């Protein structure tokens, strides 16, 4: 298990911010939506795609899913109805993952997507 000091070393330089939103219990519509966009420098992108994985032995999807779960958890803490429902996600793979070493799909036409919990 990583000690706290090594975790802080691995993640140092990543800035976080807290966003609050007007959480309502009625149904949301498209007009209620908004886009949150951030831009990362080349250095920060390299740290996110490469550096952080050395510390935690992860892939980018692990980091993105953890971030999503933390955001939904924060949102659910404000909305009591949401906190009762939980979160269910389906992940879809693009189908180009090397499943077996001895299978050559280079001349195969078609999609091999996979959906999994």
Secondary structure as GFF3:
##gff-version 3
##sequence-region A 1 117
A	DSSP	alpha_helix	4	11	.	.	.	ID=ss1
A	DSSP	three_ten_helix	30	32	.	.	.	ID=ss2
A	DSSP	alpha_helix	42	46	.	.	.	ID=ss3
A	DSSP	pi_helix	47	51	.	.	.	ID=ss4
A	DSSP	alpha_helix	52	56	.	.	.	ID=ss5
A	DSSP	alpha_helix	60	78	.	.	.	ID=ss6
A	DSSP	alpha_helix	80	85	.	.	.	ID=ss7
A	DSSP	beta_strand	91	93	.	.	.	ID=ss8
A	DSSP	beta_strand	114	116	.	.	.	ID=ss9
###
